[in-house]
Amino acid sequence: MKFLLKHFQSTRTAKQANQIKSGDSFQSKKIALLGLLTAVQTMGASIAIAAPVQLTLDQTFVGKYGYKVTGATRRTQSNTVNACSVLSPTTSNTASLSLPTGTTVVKAFLYWTGSTNLQANSDWNVTFEGQSISAPVNRRYYLNYASDTTEGYFNGRVDVTSIVQNKGSGTYSFSDLTVNTGTPHCSVKTVLAGWELIVIYQDNSLPNTAVNLYDGFVDGQNTSFNFTLDKLAVTNNPIASMTTTIWEGDSDLSNNEALRYDGGLGVSTLANGPFDSNSTALGNNNTYGFDADTYNVSTLTQAGVTQVTGTVQTGQDYVFLNNVIIAATTQVADLKIEKTVDNATPSVGQTITFTVNVTNEGPDTTNNVTVKDLLPTEISHISNTGGGSYNPTTGIWNVGTLTNGQSKSLQITAQVNNTGNITNIAEVTGSSLRDPDSQINNNISTEDDQASVTVTATNTTSISGTLYQDTNNNDTLNLGETTLPANITVKLLDSTGTTILKTTTTNASGQYTFTGVANGTYKIQVDTTDTDIPTSLTLGTSNNLAVTVSGSPITGQNFGFDLTATAVAYKSAKLTNDADSSGSLTPGDTVTWSVTYINTSTVDIPNFQVTDALSSGVTIAGTPTVIATGVGQLTPSINNGFNGSTTTSLFTSPVLLKAGGILKVDIPTLLNAGTANTIQSNQAKGIGTNLPAAGIFTDNIDNTTINLPVGVTVSLGSINQTQTSNIDPTTINVATAPVVSGYKSVKLTNDADISTTVTPGDGLTWTVTYTNTGTVDIPNFQVTDALPSGMTIAGTATITALGVGQTTPTYNSSYNGTGNNTLFNSGVTLKAGGTIAINIPVTVNTGSTGTKANQATATGSNLPASGIKTDNIDNTTIGLPGGITVAPGSLSQTQTATIDATSVIVNTPVTGLALGFKS
C-alpha cells in the first residue's frame, strides 16, 4: 500500500501556466489538496515518502572538518536544444573528487534525482563505483506536480562512506538510473536525471569549523527557505561557505530568484544564481537541470557572531531544493562528563552519593553550560553540593562558565528505594559553543558529553557469630568447646571502628545476630566490660573483627575467650659498676635492671613476651641474661638484637609461661653522659594470649620490699624505691660527680736552734686546703689527718672558709693526729665553689730524724669511698685553683703528676761544737 500526499503549488513556470485555471483560488485549493490523502495499491513496490519533505538539519560536524561536493547531470542537452536527451541507464558517467592530502573521510552521501510518470516507477536502485546501491526506505522521497500523478519526481540518498573511505580522491562512476523522458516531462521540459556526492572530511590542519548539512526534497515557486547555523562564536578572520543543491533550474527563468546570506554584517544577495543549471561546486557550466553551487561567504561573516543564515528564495521557476551546506570557523569547547558513585552495591534504604564532573577540554571558554542529571525513580534525592545550582525535580545542573581545562563537580546524595540494577545518566544539555566530538542533549551514550553509572541494589542481610571458650587456644570454634552465656553485648561499627551502628546481645547458646545490615564494610566488637562475661575468661581473638557484606548473610564471625591468667611483675635496679668510685649514681656508671615475671594463676600463658623500652638516658651495656624457675618452665632465648630503643622484645620469640613459672631477666645499662641530675624511669611490659590486652607492667621494688611472692628475689644493695599501692615504674636518681681537690703544704714556723733546717724541737705548720670546684654541694664533708711519727700537735689548729654560703667547720679540740684524727667536730657541707683551709701546728719530737710524709683525707656523701687525698704543694706550685694560697717560705716539695704526700726532712742537730773568743 502506498500513501500519496498530493501537493499543489501556486504558480507554474511560464511554459506550464496554462495548467492553472483562470479564476482558481490558490489558497483554498492548496488547503484542499494538501488534505487529500489517497491510498493506492502497488504490488511489489517499496513505500516512499510521498510528499514534499522540508529540508531539516540532518548532519552536524564540529571540529577540524571540511567538505567537498561533486556529481553530474545525466541529461545531455539543454532545454533549448533537447530537454529530453538523457544517458541510457547502463551508460556510466563520472565526476572527480579531490581531497586534501592527509584527510580522513568521516561521512559520504550519494544523492540521485529523476523524473517518473508513476510513483511505482521511481528508481531506488543504482550503481555507484560498480556496486549496486539501494536507497533505504526512510530516504526515498517522491512528489508530483499539482494533482498530476503522472508528473512525479523522486530523490534517493545512500550513505556511501565506506566506498569513499576506501577510494579517496579519484574519479567516481554512476549508472543504472532509469527516468521518464516521455510524457508529460518531455513536453514541459522537466526531465530530471543526475547524481551528487557530498563528502565530509577531517583535516587536522584546518581551524575548528562547524558544518551543517540540511537534507530533504521540496518543490517550490515564489517560496523562501531559511537555513541557520547557530551556537557559533565565529573566529577572527572568518572562513565560511554555503553550498546549495537545486534541481530543475532554468537559466531563462530567473524572476524573483535569489540566494541570500546573513553572516552578521547584514543580508547579502549572492551572485551566480543557484537556479540556472550551472554548478559552480562542480566546475561545470552546463549541468542541465542540476545546480550544485558553492559560495565563499567569508567576507560576509562577522567575527564573534553566534549564528549565520542562508536563505533560498524561489521565483517563477519551478524547482526542487535537495540539500544545503553551511560552514563557518568557530570557537569550540569539548565538554566531557565523568560520573561515579561511592557505593555501587548498596542495600535498600542505604544512602549513596553520585559525583558528576564536567570538564572543558578546550580549546575555548564556553558559557551557559547545563548538565541534566535526573535521578531514576528508584532513588530519591536527599541533598546536593558543588558548583552551580541543581534542581532535583528537573535534574538540571546550571554549571555556568567553563574555561579551557576547568572542571566543576556536583555531589548528589540520595537514598536507594528499590532493588535491582539502577542506572543514573548525566549529559551536557547546554553550552554557548559547539562541541567538536559530541552533540549536546542527543542521548547518545558513546559520546563523551554523556556518562552513566549503574548501581546494583539489594535487600539488607545479616551478620552472625558465636562467643565461645577457646579451650585449645587455636582461635577456632571447635566441636565441644563451651559457649558463653546470654545477654553479652556485641556492637556493629562502621568501617573505621569509631561509630556504633547497631548493638545486639547473645542468646543462651552464646550466639549473636545483626539483622537489616546493608552492603558495606564493618567492624564487630564485643563489649568486654559486660558483667555477663565470666570473670575467669578473657577475650583471646581480635576485638575489631572486619567484615564485608555484599548481599549474602555473613556467618561464623566468632569470638574466642581464654581462661584468664594472672601474672605479677617486678623490677629493681642496682649500681653494679661505680665507674668514678663516687658511691653514687653518676654518668658512666653501670646500672643493672632486674625484671621478674611470675605466673600466679593455674593456667599457662601462651605466647608470652616481655618488652622493655629503656629510658633515653641509658644505653644497653651488654647482653641481658635470663633465669627460669618453676616446674616445667623453659628458659627463653634472649634476643641478641635487644637495644631498648628500636628493638624492645627481650626474647627471640614468645614462650609459654607455665603456671607458677618465674622468669628473671637482668639488663645491664650504662648511664649516658649528660644524665647528671636526672631521674631515669623504666617499666617493662609482659603480654600473652590470656593476659589483659594492655599487658602486665612491672612494679618497682628494692631489697626492703616485703610480701613478695615466693621465688622473687632482690639483690642486696639495690637502689631504694618509693613504693605505693600503685604499679609504679622503677626510678633512679643520677647525681653529678663532685669535683674536689685537696692540697697540703708545710712551713718551718719556729727554728728553735736557729739552724735554718728542720731539727727536733722546731715548730712546723701543716696547711691542709680542700676546694670544691664542681657544681654540687658535698654533704657530710670531713677531713682526717694522721700526723707522721715523731711529731706532736703543738696547739689548736685554725680553720678558715671561703666561698658563697660556705660555713666554717668547728675544730675538733680532741684532735691529736695519733688516734683522734678527725679535724671537725662533725661533718659539714662543702658548698659548690667553697674552700676550707686548716693550719695544724706541730712540734718535732726529740730524737726524730729522717723524712716525714703526711697526707690528709677528705670524705663526703657523694665522694668516693676511699676519699680525696691531698697533693703536695709549695709556694712555687703553679696552676692552683682559685682560693688556694701557699705561705711564703713553705718547704720545697718534689711534685709529680700523681697525688703525692707532703714531706719534710728532719735533720740531726749538731752537738759538741765549742765557741772560742779571742781576747
LINFEN-V622215 format. One record per residue. N is the residue number from 0. RES is the residue in one small letter. SS is DSSP state (2 for helix, 1 for strand, 0 for the rest). PHI is phi in whole degrees, -180 to 180 (NA if undefined). NEAR is the number of other ideal C-beta (glycine too) atoms within 12 Angstrom. Layout:
n res ss phi near
N RES SS PHI NEAR
N RES SS PHI NEAR
This chain:
n res ss phi near
0 m 0 NA 16
1 k 1 -114 29
2 f 1 -107 20
3 l 1 -113 32
4 l 1 -102 27
5 k 0 -74 30
6 h 0 -127 40
7 f 0 -127 34
8 q 0 -108 36
9 s 0 -67 25
10 t 0 -138 30
11 r 0 -110 32
12 t 0 -63 33
13 a 2 -57 21
14 k 2 -73 22
15 q 2 -120 27
16 a 2 -61 19
17 n 2 -72 12
18 q 2 -79 24
19 i 0 -98 24
20 k 0 -70 14
21 s 0 -64 8
22 g 0 90 8
23 d 0 -66 20
24 s 0 -89 15
25 f 2 -62 21
26 q 2 -62 12
27 s 2 -67 14
28 k 2 -70 22
29 k 2 -62 24
30 i 2 -64 13
31 a 2 -65 17
32 l 2 -73 28
33 l 2 -67 21
34 g 0 -89 14
35 l 0 -97 21
36 l 1 -117 17
37 t 1 -113 20
38 a 1 -93 13
39 v 1 -125 22
40 q 0 -77 12
41 t 0 -130 22
42 m 0 -72 9
43 g 0 78 10
44 a 0 -94 25
45 s 0 -83 27
46 i 0 -77 24
47 a 0 -120 38
48 i 1 -76 32
49 a 1 -98 36
50 a 0 -172 30
51 p 0 -60 32
52 v 1 -114 31
53 q 1 -61 26
54 l 1 -70 34
55 t 1 -127 21
56 l 1 -65 25
57 d 1 -107 29
58 q 1 -139 30
59 t 1 -131 34
60 f 1 -130 40
61 v 1 -135 42
62 g 1 143 34
63 k 0 -85 29
64 y 1 -117 41
65 g 1 -143 38
66 y 1 -145 40
67 k 1 -133 38
68 v 1 -127 46
69 t 1 -143 40
70 g 1 148 43
71 a 1 -164 40
72 t 1 -82 41
73 r 0 -103 42
74 r 1 -77 38
75 t 0 -110 24
76 q 0 -137 23
77 s 0 -79 26
78 n 2 -60 31
79 t 2 -77 15
80 v 2 -101 13
81 n 2 -157 16
82 a 0 -71 30
83 c 0 -111 28
84 s 0 -86 23
85 v 1 -136 31
86 l 0 -59 29
87 s 0 -65 17
88 p 0 -54 23
89 t 0 -82 15
90 t 0 -84 19
91 s 0 -85 23
92 n 1 -126 36
93 t 1 -130 23
94 a 1 -149 35
95 s 1 -97 22
96 l 1 -127 34
97 s 0 -121 20
98 l 0 -104 29
99 p 0 -60 22
100 t 0 -62 12
101 g 0 85 16
102 t 0 -85 26
103 t 1 -122 26
104 v 1 -74 33
105 v 1 -108 30
106 k 1 -160 32
107 a 1 -143 38
108 f 1 -123 40
109 l 1 -104 42
110 y 1 -110 46
111 w 1 -145 49
112 t 1 -138 52
113 g 1 -153 48
114 s 1 -99 47
115 t 1 -144 40
116 n 0 -93 29
117 l 0 -160 30
118 q 2 -55 38
119 a 2 -63 28
120 n 2 -90 28
121 s 0 -59 40
122 d 0 -97 38
123 w 0 -98 35
124 n 1 -124 24
125 v 1 -132 38
126 t 1 -118 28
127 f 1 -131 38
128 e 0 55 29
129 g 0 77 16
130 q 1 -111 22
131 s 1 -73 16
132 i 1 -122 34
133 s 1 -128 23
134 a 0 -69 36
135 p 0 -65 20
136 v 2 -57 18
137 n 2 -77 18
138 r 2 -131 30
139 r 1 -119 35
140 y 1 -105 43
141 y 1 -142 46
142 l 1 -151 45
143 n 1 -126 39
144 y 0 -80 38
145 a 0 49 32
146 s 0 -100 26
147 d 0 -90 27
148 t 0 -73 28
149 t 0 -86 25
150 e 0 -107 38
151 g 1 -114 41
152 y 1 -140 50
153 f 1 -126 45
154 n 1 -145 49
155 g 1 -118 41
156 r 1 -142 41
157 v 1 -135 35
158 d 1 -78 30
159 v 0 -116 35
160 t 2 -56 22
161 s 2 -63 18
162 i 2 -65 29
163 v 2 -72 33
164 q 2 -61 21
165 n 2 -72 15
166 k 2 -96 24
167 g 0 74 23
168 s 0 -66 21
169 g 1 150 19
170 t 1 -101 18
171 y 1 -109 36
172 s 1 -112 32
173 f 1 -144 40
174 s 1 -161 29
175 d 0 65 30
176 l 0 -104 44
177 t 0 -104 28
178 v 0 -130 39
179 n 0 -86 34
180 t 0 -112 32
181 g 0 -104 21
182 t 0 -72 18
183 p 0 -93 29
184 h 0 -63 35
185 c 0 -64 25
186 s 0 -69 21
187 v 0 -101 31
188 k 0 58 37
189 t 0 -125 47
190 v 0 -69 40
191 l 0 -119 51
192 a 1 -163 46
193 g 1 180 47
194 w 1 -144 51
195 e 1 -143 45
196 l 1 -121 45
197 i 1 -109 46
198 v 1 -123 46
199 i 1 -103 39
200 y 1 -132 36
201 q 1 -110 28
202 d 0 -142 26
203 n 0 -67 18
204 s 0 -84 16
205 l 0 -83 28
206 p 0 -73 29
207 n 0 -61 37
208 t 1 -137 40
209 a 1 -100 48
210 v 1 -126 43
211 n 1 -113 40
212 l 1 -113 37
213 y 1 -101 35
214 d 1 -135 33
215 g 1 171 31
216 f 1 -156 44
217 v 1 -135 35
218 d 1 -94 43
219 g 1 -163 36
220 q 0 -139 38
221 n 0 53 25
222 t 0 -130 29
223 s 1 -107 22
224 f 1 -130 33
225 n 1 -109 26
226 f 1 -133 35
227 t 1 -117 27
228 l 1 -104 41
229 d 0 -115 26
230 k 0 53 32
231 l 0 -105 40
232 a 0 -143 34
233 v 1 -57 39
234 t 0 -72 27
235 n 0 -63 16
236 n 0 52 15
237 p 0 -62 33
238 i 0 -122 28
239 a 1 -144 42
240 s 1 -148 38
241 m 1 -144 45
242 t 1 -126 45
243 t 1 -123 49
244 t 1 -121 50
245 i 1 -133 47
246 w 1 -107 50
247 e 0 72 50
248 g 0 -82 47
249 d 0 -115 37
250 s 0 -66 25
251 d 0 -94 21
252 l 0 -126 31
253 s 0 -131 25
254 n 0 -64 19
255 n 0 64 19
256 e 0 -88 36
257 a 1 -162 28
258 l 1 -123 43
259 r 1 -117 29
260 y 1 -142 42
261 d 1 -123 29
262 g 1 -106 39
263 g 1 96 27
264 l 0 -109 21
265 g 0 104 15
266 v 1 -78 21
267 s 1 -121 27
268 t 1 -94 22
269 l 0 -87 31
270 a 0 -77 18
271 n 0 58 28
272 g 0 -56 34
273 p 0 -87 48
274 f 0 -122 42
275 d 0 -115 34
276 s 0 61 40
277 n 0 -118 30
278 s 1 -110 37
279 t 0 -67 28
280 a 0 -67 38
281 l 0 -102 35
282 g 0 68 20
283 n 1 -129 24
284 n 0 -91 19
285 n 0 -134 23
286 t 0 -107 42
287 y 0 39 40
288 g 0 80 48
289 f 1 -135 49
290 d 1 -121 48
291 a 1 -126 44
292 d 1 -117 39
293 t 1 -113 33
294 y 1 -123 35
295 n 1 -84 24
296 v 0 -112 39
297 s 2 -59 27
298 t 2 -74 19
299 l 2 -97 31
300 t 1 -113 40
301 q 0 -94 27
302 a 0 -61 24
303 g 0 89 23
304 v 0 -65 32
305 t 0 -95 26
306 q 0 -156 29
307 v 1 -128 44
308 t 1 -134 35
309 g 1 -108 44
310 t 1 -125 29
311 v 1 -103 44
312 q 1 -110 32
313 t 0 -84 39
314 g 0 -126 30
315 q 0 -66 28
316 d 0 -68 43
317 y 0 -86 44
318 v 1 -132 45
319 f 1 -122 48
320 l 1 -92 45
321 n 1 -109 52
322 n 1 -157 48
323 v 1 -137 46
324 i 1 -121 45
325 i 1 -125 44
326 a 1 -137 48
327 a 1 -155 50
328 t 1 -67 37
329 t 1 -152 46
330 q 0 -71 37
331 v 1 -137 37
332 a 1 -137 42
333 d 1 -86 33
334 l 1 -94 47
335 k 1 -125 33
336 i 1 -108 44
337 e 1 -128 27
338 k 1 -139 35
339 t 1 -137 24
340 v 1 -138 34
341 d 0 -77 20
342 n 0 -148 30
343 a 0 -85 26
344 t 0 -130 30
345 p 0 -78 39
346 s 1 -106 31
347 v 0 -59 29
348 g 0 92 22
349 q 0 -82 34
350 t 1 -96 27
351 i 1 -128 39
352 t 1 -127 32
353 f 1 -89 47
354 t 1 -122 30
355 v 1 -114 42
356 n 1 -124 29
357 v 1 -116 46
358 t 1 -125 28
359 n 1 -91 36
360 e 1 -87 27
361 g 1 85 24
362 p 1 -91 23
363 d 0 -119 34
364 t 0 -74 23
365 t 1 -123 39
366 n 1 -116 22
367 n 1 55 25
368 v 1 -76 39
369 t 1 -130 35
370 v 1 -130 45
371 k 1 -101 35
372 d 0 -137 45
373 l 0 -90 28
374 l 0 -65 37
375 p 0 -62 28
376 t 0 -66 16
377 e 0 -78 23
378 i 1 -129 36
379 s 1 -114 22
380 h 1 -69 29
381 i 1 -112 20
382 s 1 -161 17
383 n 1 -151 26
384 t 1 -139 19
385 g 1 133 26
386 g 0 -74 23
387 g 0 80 26
388 s 1 -109 18
389 y 1 -130 33
390 n 1 -107 20
391 p 0 -66 23
392 t 0 -73 11
393 t 0 -93 17
394 g 0 80 29
395 i 1 -87 26
396 w 1 -108 39
397 n 1 -83 26
398 v 1 -79 40
399 g 1 93 25
400 t 1 -93 24
401 l 1 -129 38
402 t 0 -81 21
403 n 0 -58 20
404 g 0 86 16
405 q 0 -80 24
406 s 1 -126 24
407 k 1 -135 34
408 s 1 -126 29
409 l 1 -132 41
410 q 1 -110 28
411 i 1 -116 37
412 t 1 -97 27
413 a 1 -144 36
414 q 1 -108 26
415 v 1 -84 39
416 n 0 -111 25
417 n 0 -137 22
418 t 0 -87 23
419 g 1 108 20
420 n 1 -83 19
421 i 1 -123 32
422 t 1 -107 26
423 n 1 -114 37
424 i 1 -115 29
425 a 1 -125 42
426 e 1 -146 38
427 v 1 -68 48
428 t 1 -116 31
429 g 1 -153 30
430 s 0 -166 40
431 s 0 -76 31
432 l 0 -120 39
433 r 1 -76 41
434 d 0 -102 44
435 p 0 -71 38
436 d 0 -129 29
437 s 0 -148 34
438 q 0 -119 29
439 i 0 -64 35
440 n 0 59 24
441 n 0 -112 18
442 n 0 56 19
443 i 0 -106 19
444 s 0 -70 19
445 t 0 -81 14
446 e 0 -81 25
447 d 0 -79 26
448 d 0 -91 43
449 q 1 -136 34
450 a 1 -147 33
451 s 1 -142 28
452 v 1 -141 33
453 t 1 -115 24
454 v 1 -109 37
455 t 1 -108 25
456 a 1 -94 34
457 t 1 -129 29
458 n 0 -73 26
459 t 0 -69 27
460 t 1 -135 28
461 s 1 -133 27
462 i 1 -129 39
463 s 1 -143 29
464 g 1 -173 35
465 t 1 -134 32
466 l 1 -98 46
467 y 1 -143 36
468 q 1 -90 33
469 d 0 -84 31
470 t 0 -60 23
471 n 0 -96 20
472 n 0 56 26
473 n 0 -107 17
474 d 0 59 23
475 t 0 -135 18
476 l 0 -76 30
477 n 0 -104 18
478 l 0 -58 10
479 g 0 94 11
480 e 0 -75 24
481 t 0 -73 24
482 t 1 -94 30
483 l 0 -81 38
484 p 0 -77 23
485 a 0 -77 20
486 n 0 73 20
487 i 0 -86 36
488 t 1 -80 26
489 v 1 -123 41
490 k 1 -118 31
491 l 1 -106 39
492 l 1 -119 29
493 d 0 -70 22
494 s 0 -64 20
495 t 0 -86 14
496 g 0 76 21
497 t 0 -110 13
498 t 0 -114 14
499 i 1 -80 20
500 l 1 -99 26
501 k 1 -148 26
502 t 1 -132 21
503 t 1 -149 31
504 t 1 -130 25
505 t 0 -75 31
506 n 0 -92 21
507 a 0 -64 16
508 s 0 -99 19
509 g 0 74 33
510 q 1 -96 29
511 y 1 -128 40
512 t 1 -146 27
513 f 1 -103 33
514 t 1 -111 18
515 g 1 65 21
516 v 1 -92 36
517 a 0 -81 35
518 n 0 -60 33
519 g 1 153 32
520 t 1 -112 24
521 y 1 -137 34
522 k 1 -123 29
523 i 1 -118 41
524 q 1 -135 37
525 v 1 -94 41
526 d 0 -77 26
527 t 0 -71 30
528 t 0 -90 14
529 d 0 -63 27
530 t 0 -72 12
531 d 0 -79 24
532 i 0 -77 30
533 p 0 -54 22
534 t 0 -65 14
535 s 0 -82 18
536 l 1 -117 31
537 t 1 -131 33
538 l 1 -60 36
539 g 0 -102 38
540 t 0 -90 31
541 s 0 -61 20
542 n 0 -99 25
543 n 0 -145 24
544 l 1 -73 30
545 a 1 -86 22
546 v 1 -146 33
547 t 1 -115 21
548 v 1 -106 35
549 s 0 -141 23
550 g 0 112 22
551 s 0 -98 18
552 p 0 -60 22
553 i 1 -107 29
554 t 0 -122 19
555 g 0 72 18
556 q 0 -87 35
557 n 0 -97 36
558 f 1 -124 42
559 g 1 -96 36
560 f 1 -114 39
561 d 1 -106 36
562 l 1 -58 30
563 t 0 -72 28
564 a 0 -98 37
565 t 0 -121 27
566 a 1 -144 40
567 v 1 -123 30
568 a 1 -142 44
569 y 1 -138 42
570 k 1 -148 46
571 s 1 -124 43
572 a 1 -137 46
573 k 1 -142 31
574 l 1 -76 34
575 t 1 -106 27
576 n 1 -151 21
577 d 0 -87 26
578 a 0 -59 22
579 d 0 -102 29
580 s 0 53 20
581 s 0 -84 35
582 g 0 78 25
583 s 0 -135 33
584 l 0 -77 38
585 t 1 -136 37
586 p 0 -52 28
587 g 0 99 29
588 d 0 -76 36
589 t 1 -106 29
590 v 1 -119 46
591 t 1 -105 35
592 w 1 -97 51
593 s 1 -109 40
594 v 1 -108 46
595 t 1 -127 43
596 y 1 -122 51
597 i 1 -132 36
598 n 1 -85 39
599 t 0 -93 27
600 s 0 -100 25
601 t 0 -99 16
602 v 0 -118 30
603 d 0 -71 29
604 i 1 -116 43
605 p 1 -72 28
606 n 1 54 25
607 f 1 -82 39
608 q 1 -146 33
609 v 1 -115 44
610 t 1 -116 32
611 d 1 -144 40
612 a 0 -92 27
613 l 0 -66 38
614 s 0 -68 30
615 s 0 -67 18
616 g 0 -87 29
617 v 1 -126 39
618 t 1 -130 26
619 i 1 -56 32
620 a 0 -120 26
621 g 0 156 22
622 t 0 -81 19
623 p 0 -61 37
624 t 1 -121 23
625 v 1 -133 29
626 i 1 -126 24
627 a 1 -114 30
628 t 1 -134 25
629 g 0 114 28
630 v 0 -63 14
631 g 0 74 17
632 q 0 -78 27
633 l 0 -88 22
634 t 0 -86 23
635 p 0 -67 32
636 s 0 -89 23
637 i 1 -70 29
638 n 0 -77 28
639 n 0 -67 16
640 g 0 -87 18
641 f 0 -61 36
642 n 0 -132 23
643 g 0 77 35
644 s 0 -125 19
645 t 0 -82 12
646 t 0 -124 20
647 t 0 -115 25
648 s 1 -77 31
649 l 0 -82 42
650 f 1 -106 36
651 t 0 -58 19
652 s 0 -149 16
653 p 0 -59 25
654 v 1 -126 35
655 l 1 -95 29
656 l 1 -91 44
657 k 0 -67 31
658 a 0 -58 25
659 g 0 82 27
660 g 0 -75 36
661 i 1 -129 34
662 l 1 -124 47
663 k 1 -122 36
664 v 1 -119 40
665 d 1 -103 33
666 i 1 -119 44
667 p 1 -79 28
668 t 1 -136 41
669 l 1 -107 30
670 l 1 -75 44
671 n 0 -71 26
672 a 0 -60 18
673 g 0 90 17
674 t 0 -95 28
675 a 0 -57 29
676 n 0 63 21
677 t 1 -123 23
678 i 1 -109 24
679 q 1 -99 34
680 s 1 -118 26
681 n 1 -151 36
682 q 0 -150 32
683 a 1 -91 44
684 k 1 -133 30
685 g 1 -108 44
686 i 1 -128 31
687 g 0 -168 41
688 t 0 -56 34
689 n 0 -111 37
690 l 0 -99 37
691 p 0 -54 22
692 a 0 -59 21
693 a 0 -72 13
694 g 0 90 23
695 i 1 -110 37
696 f 1 -96 30
697 t 0 -74 41
698 d 1 -108 34
699 n 1 -78 35
700 i 0 -141 38
701 d 0 -142 29
702 n 0 -78 21
703 t 0 -102 18
704 t 0 -66 25
705 i 0 -111 11
706 n 0 62 12
707 l 0 -77 23
708 p 0 -59 25
709 v 0 -60 14
710 g 0 100 24
711 v 0 -95 32
712 t 0 -120 23
713 v 0 -127 32
714 s 0 -66 22
715 l 0 -62 13
716 g 0 82 19
717 s 1 -64 28
718 i 0 -73 36
719 n 0 -61 22
720 q 0 -122 31
721 t 0 -89 21
722 q 0 -105 24
723 t 0 -128 12
724 s 0 -79 7
725 n 0 -92 11
726 i 0 -87 23
727 d 0 -112 23
728 p 0 -69 33
729 t 1 -88 44
730 t 1 -126 30
731 i 1 -135 38
732 n 1 -102 26
733 v 1 -93 35
734 a 1 -94 34
735 t 0 -95 28
736 a 0 -64 32
737 p 0 -72 38
738 v 0 -121 27
739 v 1 -123 41
740 s 1 -131 29
741 g 1 -125 43
742 y 1 -138 43
743 k 1 -145 47
744 s 1 -126 43
745 v 1 -138 47
746 k 1 -140 31
747 l 1 -77 34
748 t 1 -106 28
749 n 1 -148 22
750 d 0 -88 22
751 a 0 -61 21
752 d 0 -100 22
753 i 0 50 13
754 s 0 -93 21
755 t 0 64 14
756 t 0 -125 23
757 v 0 -80 38
758 t 1 -138 32
759 p 0 -52 30
760 g 0 95 29
761 d 0 -74 36
762 g 1 -109 29
763 l 1 -119 46
764 t 1 -125 36
765 w 1 -90 48
766 t 1 -110 40
767 v 1 -106 46
768 t 1 -128 43
769 y 1 -122 50
770 t 1 -131 36
771 n 1 -102 42
772 t 0 -96 26
773 g 0 -88 29
774 t 0 -112 18
775 v 0 -123 29
776 d 0 -72 29
777 i 1 -120 41
778 p 1 -71 22
779 n 1 55 21
780 f 1 -76 39
781 q 1 -145 33
782 v 1 -121 46
783 t 1 -117 31
784 d 0 -149 40
785 a 0 -90 28
786 l 0 -66 38
787 p 0 -69 31
788 s 0 -63 20
789 g 0 89 29
790 m 1 -135 36
791 t 1 -132 23
792 i 1 -56 31
793 a 0 -124 25
794 g 0 144 20
795 t 0 -94 19
796 a 0 -69 35
797 t 1 -112 20
798 i 1 -126 30
799 t 1 -126 23
800 a 1 -131 30
801 l 1 -129 25
802 g 0 114 25
803 v 0 -63 14
804 g 0 77 16
805 q 0 -78 27
806 t 0 -91 22
807 t 0 -90 23
808 p 0 -63 32
809 t 0 -89 22
810 y 1 -67 26
811 n 0 -82 27
812 s 0 -66 16
813 s 0 -90 18
814 y 0 -59 33
815 n 0 -134 23
816 g 0 76 33
817 t 0 -122 18
818 g 0 177 12
819 n 0 -98 18
820 n 0 -106 26
821 t 1 -80 31
822 l 0 -88 41
823 f 1 -111 36
824 n 0 -57 18
825 s 0 -153 17
826 g 0 -64 25
827 v 1 -122 34
828 t 1 -97 28
829 l 1 -87 44
830 k 0 -69 31
831 a 0 -61 25
832 g 0 87 26
833 g 0 -85 36
834 t 1 -136 33
835 i 1 -126 44
836 a 1 -119 36
837 i 1 -125 39
838 n 1 -103 33
839 i 1 -114 44
840 p 1 -83 28
841 v 1 -137 40
842 t 1 -117 29
843 v 1 -79 41
844 n 0 -71 25
845 t 0 -62 18
846 g 0 89 15
847 s 0 -82 28
848 t 0 -142 20
849 g 1 93 20
850 t 1 -83 21
851 k 1 -117 31
852 a 1 -109 27
853 n 1 -150 37
854 q 0 -141 31
855 a 0 -89 43
856 t 1 -131 30
857 a 1 -110 41
858 t 1 -127 33
859 g 0 -170 36
860 s 0 -59 24
861 n 0 -117 37
862 l 0 -102 39
863 p 0 -53 24
864 a 0 -61 16
865 s 0 -77 16
866 g 0 85 26
867 i 1 -114 39
868 k 1 -92 31
869 t 1 -81 37
870 d 1 -110 35
871 n 1 -77 35
872 i 0 -142 38
873 d 0 -140 29
874 n 0 -79 22
875 t 0 -102 18
876 t 0 -69 25
877 i 0 -114 11
878 g 0 75 12
879 l 0 -77 23
880 p 0 -61 26
881 g 0 -59 16
882 g 0 94 25
883 i 0 -94 30
884 t 0 -124 23
885 v 0 -124 30
886 a 0 -65 22
887 p 0 -58 13
888 g 0 85 19
889 s 1 -64 29
890 l 0 -70 36
891 s 0 -65 22
892 q 0 -124 29
893 t 0 -89 21
894 q 0 -106 25
895 t 0 -127 12
896 a 0 -79 7
897 t 0 -99 11
898 i 0 -83 22
899 d 0 -116 23
900 a 0 -72 31
901 t 1 -89 42
902 s 1 -126 27
903 v 1 -143 40
904 i 1 -100 26
905 v 1 -96 33
906 n 1 -93 23
907 t 0 -80 19
908 p 0 -67 23
909 v 0 -81 14
910 t 0 -124 10
911 g 0 74 6
912 l 0 -87 9
913 a 0 -103 7
914 l 0 -107 6
915 g 0 -110 6
916 f 0 -125 5
917 k 0 -89 4
918 s 0 -93 3
